[in-house]
Amino acid sequence: MLEGARRTEQRGGVAWTVQPISAARAQKPYSCPGCARSIQPGIAHVAVWRADFVLGDAQALDGRRHWHTHCWRIV
């Protein structure tokens, strides 16, 4: 499901892992937490999760959220 150049970004003093999802790999609809609108299948976007989650990487990945790329950039 995940692909592209994973990176770490800071938002509000928190480190976040940002994983680009290509349009070809975007298979399911998601609700963007930035605008509350739908990210439809076939739309490139980013998956985001805490990079410093206390309970470990697996738990952090389970808590990931899918954002429109634009919405994530303007947070």
Secondary structure, DSSP 8 states (H G I E B T S, - for coil): ---S--EEEEETTEEEEEEEE-GGG--S-EE-TTT--EE-TT--EEEEEETT-TT-HHHHHHT-EEE-HHHHHH-
